[in-house]
Amino acid sequence: MQNSIIESRDLNLVSAELDLLHAEICRAAEKPLAEARALPAQAFTDQAHFVWERETILKRQWLSIAHVSQLKNPGDYVNLELLGERLSVVNSGDGVIKVLSRVCAHRGMDVMPPEYGHESEGNCHQYRCPYHHWVYGIDGKLKGAPLMKEHQEVASKSLQLFEFNSAVWQGFVFINFSGDAQAIDEQFSGLDKYLSRWQIADLTMVGDIAWDCPFNWKVLVENFMEPYHHVGAHHTLFQPIMPAQGCWTDEEGEHFQVCHLPLSEPLQQKVKGGEPQLLSFMPMPALVESDFLEWTVYLAAPSTLLFVAADRVYWYRLEPISAERMQIRTTMLVHPDSANAENYPQTLADEIELMRKFHLEDMEMCGAVQSGLASAAYRPGPLNPLEQPIWLFQRYLARQIKRAKGA
């Protein structure tokens, strides 16, 4: 509560500075790609701006928080804390996945606090608040409260855990805190033509690595989407097989971006000759030849990130905490029949280690970028054409600023 009051007070004190920063972001977004530059440091370091983004962009858009393979059975749950809210994503037992607040309707206690040993994933048949043992069903409805069976609200079972607006799209569970976002099928419909052949809802999550990150959430989005850093950060892992100079970005989508990472010419020739390349797991059954010739990265704005190959999908769960800190879960999904391969356990272990390795390269770079943004020597530099996704992300942010200001 104290932090909330301080943040609100800070917003009032720095509103003029925020207006100037927002004007700078909009001016940057208006430049043509040939003249595009990085954003001012304050876009990544200013806490008041982060609070503004949290309330005005992040809480008003669709954010991905779980995959349906984590929620197959009644009572399966995924717990997380996102934008200050403690959440439980649960298979409610009636064929519906719900996103419930973990705040007890009695006195506000977390009904599954990690401080009391509750795991972030598992299966339960009810929620029981550890404070006074109020009990809720997995649908969020109150089932009982000790020594209160005569109380009207308890007897009528009208009390329940708060349910947030949620939806399932392409196999992922999304939350919209404000409850007034555009229908998710409409907002991201432009991505369906790219992703439908992967049938992501049928995949299984087999890798999940947690990262505590000392950098702004937008630093991660920018790094994820642009292939220019293959020549530097990934010069030994990705540059030889997906060279930066061959990558390209699709035309702008209002709420999404698509960047193509073609395989090197020798690898493409082998694929065309009937020798699929870089496959460790079973490829998705509905793919066509062109799907084997590249990897692709997607942003479903503001923060859903997918890295897709013929035999796997990487998904990032972003949890922004402050201007200079966030947590990330990097996950890997594969076709469930991949587990039938004789060498699957070793293959999976090797691929998870590879996932850790190349993500560690990204995390190290993003942390160093955040440090540089805090320097008095920082000035926004010109963008390479391969950094077109950063320019498109700037344009998305500018649209959100203008929408918020009624422009």
C-alpha positions as a Markdown table, in Angstrom:
| # | Residue | x | y | z |
|---|---|---|---|---|
| 1 | Met | 0.0 | 0.0 | 0.0 |
| 2 | Gln | 2.8 | 2.4 | 0.9 |
| 3 | Asn | 4.6 | 1.8 | -2.4 |
| 4 | Ser | 1.3 | 2.4 | -4.3 |
| 5 | Ile | 0.9 | 5.8 | -2.5 |
| 6 | Ile | 4.5 | 6.7 | -3.3 |
| 7 | Glu | 4.1 | 5.8 | -6.9 |
| 8 | Ser | 0.9 | 7.8 | -7.3 |
| 9 | Arg | 2.5 | 10.8 | -5.6 |
| 10 | Asp | 5.5 | 10.5 | -7.9 |
| 11 | Leu | 3.3 | 10.4 | -11.0 |
| 12 | Asn | 1.7 | 13.7 | -9.9 |
| 13 | Leu | 5.1 | 15.3 | -9.3 |
| 14 | Val | 6.6 | 14.2 | -12.6 |
| 15 | Ser | 3.6 | 14.5 | -14.9 |
| 16 | Ala | 5.3 | 17.3 | -16.9 |
| 17 | Glu | 8.5 | 15.2 | -17.3 |
| 18 | Leu | 6.4 | 12.2 | -18.4 |
| 19 | Asp | 4.7 | 14.3 | -21.0 |
| 20 | Leu | 8.1 | 15.3 | -22.4 |
| 21 | Leu | 9.3 | 11.7 | -22.5 |
| 22 | His | 6.1 | 10.5 | -24.2 |
| 23 | Ala | 6.5 | 13.3 | -26.8 |
| 24 | Glu | 10.1 | 12.1 | -27.4 |
| 25 | Ile | 8.9 | 8.5 | -27.9 |
| 26 | Cys | 6.2 | 9.6 | -30.3 |
| 27 | Arg | 8.7 | 11.7 | -32.3 |
| 28 | Ala | 11.1 | 8.8 | -32.5 |
| 29 | Ala | 8.3 | 6.6 | -33.8 |
| 30 | Glu | 7.4 | 9.1 | -36.5 |
| 31 | Lys | 10.8 | 8.9 | -38.2 |
| 32 | Pro | 11.2 | 6.7 | -41.3 |
| 33 | Leu | 13.1 | 3.5 | -40.7 |
| 34 | Ala | 16.2 | 4.9 | -42.5 |
| 35 | Glu | 16.4 | 7.6 | -39.8 |
| 36 | Ala | 15.2 | 5.5 | -36.8 |
| 37 | Arg | 17.1 | 5.7 | -33.5 |
| 38 | Ala | 17.0 | 4.0 | -30.1 |
| 39 | Leu | 14.6 | 5.5 | -27.5 |
| 40 | Pro | 15.8 | 7.9 | -24.8 |
| 41 | Ala | 17.2 | 6.2 | -21.6 |
| 42 | Gln | 14.3 | 7.3 | -19.5 |
| 43 | Ala | 12.0 | 5.0 | -21.4 |
| 44 | Phe | 13.8 | 2.2 | -19.8 |
| 45 | Thr | 15.0 | 3.6 | -16.5 |
| 46 | Asp | 12.4 | 6.0 | -15.2 |
| 47 | Gln | 10.2 | 4.4 | -12.5 |
| 48 | Ala | 7.3 | 6.9 | -12.9 |
| 49 | His | 7.2 | 5.9 | -16.6 |
| 50 | Phe | 7.2 | 2.2 | -15.7 |
| 51 | Val | 4.2 | 2.8 | -13.4 |
| 52 | Trp | 2.5 | 4.7 | -16.2 |
| 53 | Glu | 3.2 | 1.8 | -18.6 |
| 54 | Arg | 2.0 | -0.8 | -16.1 |
| 55 | Glu | -1.4 | 1.0 | -15.5 |
| 56 | Thr | -1.9 | 2.3 | -19.0 |
| 57 | Ile | -0.5 | -0.3 | -21.4 |
| 58 | Leu | 0.3 | -3.6 | -19.6 |
| 59 | Lys | -2.9 | -3.8 | -17.5 |
| 60 | Arg | -5.0 | -2.8 | -20.5 |
| 61 | Gln | -3.7 | -5.4 | -23.0 |
| 62 | Trp | -3.6 | -9.2 | -23.2 |
| 63 | Leu | -0.7 | -10.8 | -21.4 |
| 64 | Ser | 0.2 | -14.5 | -21.7 |
| 65 | Ile | 0.6 | -16.4 | -18.4 |
| 66 | Ala | 0.3 | -20.2 | -19.0 |
| 67 | His | 0.0 | -22.9 | -21.6 |
| 68 | Val | -2.9 | -25.3 | -21.7 |
| 69 | Ser | -0.5 | -28.3 | -21.3 |
| 70 | Gln | 0.1 | -27.2 | -17.8 |
| 71 | Leu | -3.6 | -27.4 | -17.0 |
| 72 | Lys | -4.8 | -30.7 | -18.5 |
| 73 | Asn | -6.7 | -32.0 | -15.4 |
| 74 | Pro | -9.3 | -30.6 | -13.1 |
| 75 | Gly | -7.5 | -28.8 | -10.3 |
| 76 | Asp | -4.2 | -28.3 | -12.2 |
| 77 | Tyr | -3.0 | -24.8 | -11.4 |
| 78 | Val | -0.2 | -22.4 | -12.3 |
| 79 | Asn | 0.5 | -19.7 | -9.7 |
| 80 | Leu | 2.3 | -16.4 | -10.4 |
| 81 | Glu | 2.6 | -12.8 | -9.3 |
| 82 | Leu | 2.1 | -10.3 | -12.2 |
| 83 | Leu | 2.0 | -6.5 | -12.0 |
| 84 | Gly | 1.4 | -6.7 | -8.2 |
| 85 | Glu | -1.4 | -9.3 | -8.4 |
| 86 | Arg | -1.1 | -12.8 | -7.0 |
| 87 | Leu | -2.8 | -15.1 | -9.5 |
| 88 | Ser | -3.9 | -18.7 | -9.8 |
| 89 | Val | -4.5 | -20.0 | -13.3 |
| 90 | Val | -6.7 | -23.1 | -12.8 |
| 91 | Asn | -8.5 | -25.9 | -14.6 |
| 92 | Ser | -11.8 | -25.3 | -12.8 |
| 93 | Gly | -13.2 | -28.8 | -13.5 |
| 94 | Asp | -16.0 | -27.7 | -15.9 |
| 95 | Gly | -13.9 | -27.5 | -19.0 |
| 96 | Val | -13.0 | -23.9 | -18.3 |
| 97 | Ile | -9.7 | -22.4 | -17.4 |
| 98 | Lys | -10.0 | -19.5 | -15.0 |
| 99 | Val | -7.6 | -16.9 | -13.7 |
| 100 | Leu | -8.4 | -16.3 | -10.1 |
| 101 | Ser | -7.1 | -13.8 | -7.5 |
| 102 | Arg | -5.4 | -15.6 | -4.6 |
| 103 | Val | -6.7 | -12.8 | -2.3 |
| 104 | Cys | -9.1 | -14.3 | 0.3 |
| 105 | Ala | -12.5 | -12.6 | 0.3 |
| 106 | His | -12.3 | -12.4 | 4.1 |
| 107 | Arg | -9.2 | -10.4 | 5.2 |
| 108 | Gly | -7.0 | -10.4 | 2.1 |
| 109 | Met | -4.7 | -13.3 | 2.8 |
| 110 | Asp | -3.0 | -15.1 | -0.1 |
| 111 | Val | -4.8 | -18.5 | -0.2 |
| 112 | Met | -1.7 | -20.2 | -1.6 |
| 113 | Pro | 1.2 | -18.2 | -0.4 |
| 114 | Pro | 4.6 | -19.4 | -1.6 |
| 115 | Glu | 5.9 | -18.3 | 1.8 |
| 116 | Tyr | 3.9 | -21.3 | 3.3 |
| 117 | Gly | 5.5 | -23.8 | 0.9 |
| 118 | His | 2.9 | -23.7 | -1.9 |
| 119 | Glu | 4.4 | -24.7 | -5.2 |
| 120 | Ser | 4.1 | -22.5 | -8.3 |
| 121 | Glu | 2.5 | -25.4 | -10.2 |
| 122 | Gly | 0.6 | -28.5 | -9.1 |
| 123 | Asn | -2.9 | -29.9 | -8.6 |
| 124 | Cys | -5.4 | -29.1 | -5.8 |
| 125 | His | -9.0 | -30.0 | -5.1 |
| 126 | Gln | -9.7 | -26.7 | -3.2 |
| 127 | Tyr | -8.1 | -23.4 | -2.0 |
| 128 | Arg | -7.8 | -23.1 | 1.8 |
| 129 | Cys | -6.7 | -19.8 | 3.2 |
| 130 | Pro | -4.1 | -20.5 | 5.9 |
| 131 | Tyr | -5.2 | -17.6 | 8.0 |
| 132 | His | -8.7 | -18.6 | 9.1 |
| 133 | His | -9.2 | -21.7 | 6.9 |
| 134 | Trp | -11.9 | -20.3 | 4.6 |
| 135 | Val | -12.2 | -22.8 | 1.8 |
| 136 | Tyr | -12.9 | -22.2 | -1.9 |
| 137 | Gly | -13.6 | -24.7 | -4.7 |
| 138 | Ile | -11.4 | -24.8 | -7.7 |
| 139 | Asp | -14.0 | -22.7 | -9.4 |
| 140 | Gly | -13.3 | -19.9 | -6.9 |
| 141 | Lys | -16.6 | -20.1 | -5.1 |
| 142 | Leu | -16.7 | -20.1 | -1.3 |
| 143 | Lys | -17.4 | -23.6 | 0.2 |
| 144 | Gly | -17.3 | -22.8 | 3.9 |
| 145 | Ala | -15.8 | -20.7 | 6.7 |
| 146 | Pro | -15.2 | -22.0 | 10.2 |
| 147 | Leu | -17.7 | -20.8 | 12.9 |
| 148 | Met | -19.6 | -18.7 | 10.3 |
| 149 | Lys | -22.1 | -21.1 | 8.8 |
| 150 | Glu | -25.0 | -18.9 | 10.0 |
| 151 | His | -23.7 | -15.7 | 8.4 |
| 152 | Gln | -25.9 | -14.7 | 5.4 |
| 153 | Glu | -23.1 | -14.3 | 2.9 |
| 154 | Val | -21.3 | -17.5 | 3.9 |
| 155 | Ala | -24.5 | -19.5 | 4.0 |
| 156 | Ser | -25.6 | -18.3 | 0.6 |
| 157 | Lys | -22.1 | -18.9 | -0.8 |
| 158 | Ser | -22.2 | -15.6 | -2.6 |
| 159 | Leu | -18.5 | -14.9 | -1.7 |
| 160 | Gln | -15.8 | -16.0 | -4.1 |
| 161 | Leu | -12.3 | -15.4 | -5.2 |
| 162 | Phe | -12.1 | -12.5 | -7.7 |
| 163 | Glu | -12.0 | -13.8 | -11.3 |
| 164 | Phe | -9.9 | -11.8 | -13.8 |
| 165 | Asn | -10.8 | -11.4 | -17.5 |
| 166 | Ser | -9.0 | -14.2 | -19.4 |
| 167 | Ala | -9.0 | -16.0 | -22.7 |
| 168 | Val | -7.2 | -18.9 | -24.5 |
| 169 | Trp | -5.5 | -18.2 | -27.8 |
| 170 | Gln | -3.2 | -20.5 | -29.7 |
| 171 | Gly | -3.0 | -22.7 | -26.7 |
| 172 | Phe | -1.9 | -19.9 | -24.3 |
| 173 | Val | -3.9 | -18.5 | -21.4 |
| 174 | Phe | -4.0 | -14.7 | -21.4 |
| 175 | Ile | -5.1 | -12.2 | -18.8 |
| 176 | Asn | -6.5 | -8.7 | -19.3 |
| 177 | Phe | -6.6 | -6.9 | -16.0 |
| 178 | Ser | -8.7 | -4.0 | -17.1 |
| 179 | Gly | -11.4 | -6.3 | -18.6 |
| 180 | Asp | -12.0 | -4.0 | -21.6 |
| 181 | Ala | -9.4 | -5.2 | -24.2 |
| 182 | Gln | -10.4 | -6.0 | -27.7 |
| 183 | Ala | -11.4 | -9.6 | -28.2 |
| 184 | Ile | -8.2 | -11.6 | -28.3 |
| 185 | Asp | -9.2 | -13.5 | -31.5 |
| 186 | Glu | -9.6 | -10.2 | -33.2 |
| 187 | Gln | -6.6 | -8.5 | -31.8 |
| 188 | Phe | -4.1 | -11.2 | -32.8 |
| 189 | Ser | -6.0 | -12.6 | -35.8 |
| 190 | Gly | -3.2 | -11.5 | -38.2 |
| 191 | Leu | -0.9 | -14.1 | -36.5 |
| 192 | Asp | -3.2 | -17.0 | -37.1 |
| 193 | Lys | -2.1 | -17.6 | -40.6 |
| 194 | Tyr | 1.5 | -18.0 | -39.3 |
| 195 | Leu | 0.9 | -20.1 | -36.3 |
| 196 | Ser | -2.1 | -22.3 | -37.2 |
| 197 | Arg | 0.0 | -25.1 | -38.7 |
| 198 | Trp | 1.9 | -25.5 | -35.5 |
| 199 | Gln | -1.2 | -26.4 | -33.5 |
| 200 | Ile | 0.4 | -25.1 | -30.4 |
| 201 | Ala | -2.5 | -26.0 | -28.2 |
| 202 | Asp | -1.6 | -29.7 | -28.8 |
| 203 | Leu | 2.1 | -29.3 | -27.7 |
| 204 | Thr | 3.6 | -30.1 | -24.4 |
| 205 | Met | 5.8 | -27.9 | -22.2 |
| 206 | Val | 9.0 | -29.8 | -21.6 |
| 207 | Gly | 11.4 | -27.1 | -20.5 |
| 208 | Asp | 10.9 | -24.2 | -18.1 |
| 209 | Ile | 13.8 | -22.0 | -16.8 |
| 210 | Ala | 13.3 | -19.0 | -14.5 |
| 211 | Trp | 15.4 | -15.9 | -14.7 |
| 212 | Asp | 15.6 | -12.9 | -12.3 |
| 213 | Cys | 16.6 | -10.1 | -14.6 |
| 214 | Pro | 18.1 | -6.7 | -13.8 |
| 215 | Phe | 16.7 | -4.9 | -16.8 |
| 216 | Asn | 13.6 | -3.3 | -18.2 |
| 217 | Trp | 10.9 | -5.4 | -19.9 |
| 218 | Lys | 11.3 | -3.5 | -23.1 |
| 219 | Val | 15.0 | -4.2 | -23.3 |
| 220 | Leu | 14.1 | -7.9 | -23.5 |
| 221 | Val | 11.4 | -7.4 | -26.1 |
| 222 | Glu | 13.8 | -5.4 | -28.3 |
| 223 | Asn | 16.5 | -7.9 | -27.9 |
| 224 | Phe | 14.2 | -10.8 | -28.7 |
| 225 | Met | 12.8 | -9.4 | -31.9 |
| 226 | Glu | 15.8 | -8.1 | -33.7 |
| 227 | Pro | 18.2 | -10.5 | -35.5 |
| 228 | Tyr | 21.1 | -8.0 | -35.8 |
| 229 | His | 22.6 | -9.3 | -32.5 |
| 230 | His | 23.2 | -12.6 | -34.1 |
| 231 | Val | 26.5 | -11.2 | -35.4 |
| 232 | Gly | 27.5 | -10.3 | -31.8 |
| 233 | Ala | 25.8 | -12.0 | -28.9 |
| 234 | His | 25.1 | -15.2 | -30.8 |
| 235 | His | 28.0 | -15.3 | -33.2 |
| 236 | Thr | 28.8 | -18.9 | -32.5 |
| 237 | Leu | 25.3 | -20.3 | -31.9 |
| 238 | Phe | 22.9 | -18.6 | -34.4 |
| 239 | Gln | 25.0 | -16.6 | -36.8 |
| 240 | Pro | 26.4 | -19.7 | -38.6 |
| 241 | Ile | 23.0 | -21.3 | -39.1 |
| 242 | Met | 20.7 | -18.2 | -39.2 |
| 243 | Pro | 22.9 | -15.4 | -40.4 |
| 244 | Ala | 21.7 | -11.9 | -39.6 |
| 245 | Gln | 22.1 | -10.6 | -43.1 |
| 246 | Gly | 19.4 | -12.9 | -44.4 |
| 247 | Cys | 16.7 | -12.1 | -41.9 |
| 248 | Trp | 13.7 | -9.9 | -42.7 |
| 249 | Thr | 10.6 | -8.4 | -41.0 |
| 250 | Asp | 7.0 | -8.6 | -42.2 |
| 251 | Glu | 4.9 | -5.5 | -42.7 |
| 252 | Glu | 3.6 | -3.9 | -39.6 |
| 253 | Gly | 0.7 | -5.3 | -37.7 |
| 254 | Glu | -1.2 | -3.1 | -35.3 |
| 255 | His | -0.7 | -5.5 | -32.3 |
| 256 | Phe | 2.0 | -7.9 | -33.6 |
| 257 | Gln | 5.3 | -8.3 | -35.3 |
| 258 | Val | 6.9 | -11.1 | -37.3 |
| 259 | Cys | 10.6 | -11.5 | -38.0 |
| 260 | His | 11.9 | -14.3 | -40.3 |
| 261 | Leu | 15.2 | -16.0 | -39.6 |
| 262 | Pro | 16.1 | -18.1 | -42.7 |
| 263 | Leu | 18.5 | -20.9 | -42.4 |
| 264 | Ser | 21.9 | -20.5 | -44.1 |
| 265 | Glu | 21.9 | -21.3 | -47.8 |
| 266 | Pro | 23.8 | -24.6 | -47.4 |
| 267 | Leu | 21.2 | -25.8 | -44.8 |
| 268 | Gln | 18.3 | -24.6 | -47.0 |
| 269 | Gln | 19.7 | -26.6 | -49.9 |
| 270 | Lys | 19.8 | -29.8 | -47.8 |
| 271 | Val | 16.2 | -29.2 | -46.7 |
| 272 | Lys | 15.1 | -28.8 | -50.3 |
| 273 | Gly | 17.0 | -32.0 | -51.1 |
| 274 | Gly | 14.9 | -33.9 | -48.6 |
| 275 | Glu | 17.2 | -33.7 | -45.6 |
| 276 | Pro | 15.4 | -31.6 | -42.9 |
| 277 | Gln | 17.9 | -29.7 | -40.7 |
| 278 | Leu | 18.2 | -28.8 | -37.0 |
| 279 | Leu | 15.5 | -31.2 | -35.9 |
| 280 | Ser | 15.9 | -32.8 | -32.5 |
| 281 | Phe | 12.2 | -33.5 | -31.9 |
| 282 | Met | 9.3 | -34.7 | -34.0 |
| 283 | Pro | 8.3 | -31.9 | -36.5 |
| 284 | Met | 4.8 | -30.6 | -36.4 |
| 285 | Pro | 2.6 | -32.8 | -38.6 |
| 286 | Ala | 0.9 | -30.0 | -40.6 |
| 287 | Leu | 4.0 | -28.1 | -41.8 |
| 288 | Val | 4.9 | -27.3 | -45.4 |
| 289 | Glu | 8.4 | -27.2 | -46.8 |
| 290 | Ser | 8.9 | -23.5 | -46.3 |
| 291 | Asp | 8.4 | -24.0 | -42.6 |
| 292 | Phe | 11.6 | -26.0 | -42.5 |
| 293 | Leu | 13.6 | -23.3 | -44.2 |
| 294 | Glu | 13.5 | -20.8 | -41.3 |
| 295 | Trp | 12.9 | -20.1 | -37.7 |
| 296 | Thr | 10.5 | -17.2 | -36.9 |
| 297 | Val | 10.1 | -14.8 | -34.0 |
| 298 | Tyr | 6.7 | -13.3 | -33.0 |
| 299 | Leu | 5.6 | -10.5 | -30.7 |
| 300 | Ala | 2.0 | -10.4 | -29.7 |
| 301 | Ala | 2.2 | -7.0 | -28.2 |
| 302 | Pro | 2.9 | -5.9 | -25.6 |
| 303 | Ser | 4.9 | -8.8 | -24.2 |
| 304 | Thr | 4.0 | -12.3 | -25.6 |
| 305 | Leu | 7.2 | -13.6 | -27.3 |
| 306 | Leu | 7.4 | -16.8 | -29.4 |
| 307 | Phe | 10.4 | -18.3 | -31.1 |
| 308 | Val | 9.2 | -21.0 | -33.5 |
| 309 | Ala | 11.0 | -23.8 | -35.4 |
| 310 | Ala | 9.7 | -26.8 | -37.2 |
| 311 | Asp | 10.1 | -29.1 | -34.1 |
| 312 | Arg | 9.6 | -26.7 | -31.2 |
| 313 | Val | 8.2 | -23.5 | -29.9 |
| 314 | Tyr | 9.9 | -21.3 | -27.3 |
| 315 | Trp | 7.6 | -19.1 | -25.2 |
| 316 | Tyr | 8.6 | -16.4 | -22.8 |
| 317 | Arg | 6.5 | -15.4 | -19.8 |
| 318 | Leu | 7.4 | -11.9 | -18.9 |
| 319 | Glu | 6.7 | -10.5 | -15.4 |
| 320 | Pro | 7.7 | -6.8 | -15.2 |
| 321 | Ile | 8.4 | -5.7 | -11.7 |
| 322 | Ser | 10.0 | -2.2 | -11.9 |
| 323 | Ala | 11.7 | 0.0 | -14.4 |
| 324 | Glu | 14.9 | -1.9 | -14.0 |
| 325 | Arg | 13.8 | -5.4 | -12.9 |
| 326 | Met | 11.7 | -8.2 | -14.3 |
| 327 | Gln | 11.4 | -12.0 | -14.1 |
| 328 | Ile | 11.2 | -14.3 | -17.1 |
| 329 | Arg | 10.2 | -17.9 | -17.6 |
| 330 | Thr | 11.7 | -19.2 | -20.8 |
| 331 | Thr | 9.9 | -22.4 | -21.9 |
| 332 | Met | 10.0 | -24.9 | -24.6 |
| 333 | Leu | 7.1 | -26.8 | -26.1 |
| 334 | Val | 7.3 | -29.9 | -28.4 |
| 335 | His | 4.9 | -32.4 | -30.0 |
| 336 | Pro | 4.0 | -35.0 | -27.4 |
| 337 | Asp | 4.9 | -37.9 | -29.7 |
| 338 | Ser | 8.5 | -36.7 | -29.5 |
| 339 | Ala | 8.7 | -38.6 | -26.2 |
| 340 | Asn | 8.4 | -41.9 | -28.1 |
| 341 | Ala | 11.9 | -41.5 | -29.6 |
| 342 | Glu | 14.4 | -43.9 | -28.2 |
| 343 | Asn | 17.0 | -41.3 | -27.3 |
| 344 | Tyr | 14.4 | -38.7 | -26.1 |
| 345 | Pro | 15.6 | -38.3 | -22.5 |
| 346 | Gln | 19.2 | -37.4 | -23.6 |
| 347 | Thr | 18.0 | -35.3 | -26.5 |
| 348 | Leu | 15.7 | -33.3 | -24.2 |
| 349 | Ala | 18.5 | -32.8 | -21.6 |
| 350 | Asp | 20.8 | -31.5 | -24.4 |
| 351 | Glu | 18.2 | -29.2 | -25.8 |
| 352 | Ile | 17.3 | -27.7 | -22.4 |
| 353 | Glu | 21.0 | -27.0 | -21.9 |
| 354 | Leu | 21.2 | -25.4 | -25.3 |
| 355 | Met | 18.2 | -23.3 | -24.4 |
| 356 | Arg | 19.9 | -22.2 | -21.2 |
| 357 | Lys | 23.0 | -21.4 | -23.0 |
| 358 | Phe | 21.6 | -19.1 | -25.7 |
| 359 | His | 19.2 | -17.4 | -23.3 |
| 360 | Leu | 22.1 | -16.8 | -20.9 |
| 361 | Glu | 23.8 | -14.9 | -23.7 |
| 362 | Asp | 20.7 | -12.8 | -24.1 |
| 363 | Met | 20.3 | -12.1 | -20.4 |
| 364 | Glu | 24.0 | -11.0 | -20.1 |
| 365 | Met | 23.6 | -8.6 | -23.0 |
| 366 | Cys | 20.3 | -7.2 | -21.7 |
| 367 | Gly | 21.8 | -6.6 | -18.2 |
| 368 | Ala | 24.7 | -4.8 | -19.7 |
| 369 | Val | 22.4 | -2.7 | -21.9 |
| 370 | Gln | 20.4 | -1.6 | -18.8 |
| 371 | Ser | 23.7 | -0.5 | -17.1 |
| 372 | Gly | 24.6 | 1.5 | -20.1 |
| 373 | Leu | 21.2 | 3.2 | -20.2 |
| 374 | Ala | 21.9 | 4.5 | -16.7 |
| 375 | Ser | 25.1 | 6.2 | -17.9 |
| 376 | Ala | 25.3 | 10.0 | -18.4 |
| 377 | Ala | 27.2 | 9.1 | -21.6 |
| 378 | Tyr | 24.3 | 7.4 | -23.2 |
| 379 | Arg | 22.8 | 8.9 | -26.3 |
| 380 | Pro | 20.2 | 7.1 | -28.6 |
| 381 | Gly | 22.1 | 5.7 | -31.5 |
| 382 | Pro | 20.9 | 5.0 | -35.1 |
| 383 | Leu | 19.2 | 1.6 | -35.8 |
| 384 | Asn | 20.4 | -0.9 | -38.3 |
| 385 | Pro | 17.8 | -1.9 | -40.9 |
| 386 | Leu | 17.9 | -5.4 | -39.3 |
| 387 | Glu | 16.5 | -3.6 | -36.2 |
| 388 | Gln | 13.3 | -2.8 | -37.9 |
| 389 | Pro | 11.3 | -4.7 | -35.2 |
| 390 | Ile | 12.6 | -2.2 | -32.6 |
| 391 | Trp | 11.3 | 0.7 | -34.8 |
| 392 | Leu | 7.9 | -1.1 | -35.2 |
| 393 | Phe | 7.8 | -1.6 | -31.4 |
| 394 | Gln | 8.4 | 2.1 | -30.9 |
| 395 | Arg | 5.4 | 2.7 | -33.2 |
| 396 | Tyr | 3.3 | 0.4 | -31.1 |
| 397 | Leu | 4.3 | 2.2 | -27.9 |
| 398 | Ala | 3.5 | 5.6 | -29.6 |
| 399 | Arg | 0.1 | 4.3 | -30.5 |
| 400 | Gln | -0.6 | 3.3 | -26.9 |
| 401 | Ile | 0.6 | 6.8 | -25.7 |
| 402 | Lys | -1.7 | 8.5 | -28.1 |
| 403 | Arg | -4.6 | 6.3 | -27.3 |
| 404 | Ala | -4.1 | 7.0 | -23.6 |
| 405 | Lys | -4.1 | 10.7 | -24.2 |
| 406 | Gly | -7.1 | 10.6 | -26.5 |
| 407 | Ala | -5.1 | 11.8 | -29.5 |
